[in-house]
Amino acid sequence: MSSPAELVRIARAAETHSWSVSVVAAGVMATRESGRVGEPWVVMAAPGGRGLRVSFFRPGDALDAAGEDLGELSGNPREMGRGLRAILEDLADGTAA
């Protein structure tokens, strides 16, 4: 489930006006400006388990360490993208506001 084409489909389905979503070597990464220069909010969705494991990083957190686990997304790429978009929108309205 980690083919580049599938990751692109997931990233496109997850796009939202509040986050910048892109495909990186580790999976799908979403960033949102935190107000601190060079220290964005970051959500990583990396292949793991039966789909993608989603982790949340606060401004200043090291991305090579474990982030806050937000769960797992599974299903087809469109479903996983929609699930990731829902997580991003919830964070934009709450923790990462």
JOTASUL-V49106 format. One record per run of one state. SS is the DSSP state (~ for helix, > for strand, _ for the rest). FROM is the first residue (numbers start at 1). TO is the last residue. If there is no record, write none. Layout:
BEGIN
ss from to
SS FROM TO
SS FROM TO
END
This chain:
BEGIN
ss from to
_ 1 3
~ 4 14
_ 15 15
> 16 16
_ 17 18
> 19 24
_ 25 26
> 27 32
_ 33 40
> 41 48
_ 49 50
> 51 57
_ 58 67
> 68 73
_ 74 76
~ 77 93
_ 94 97
END
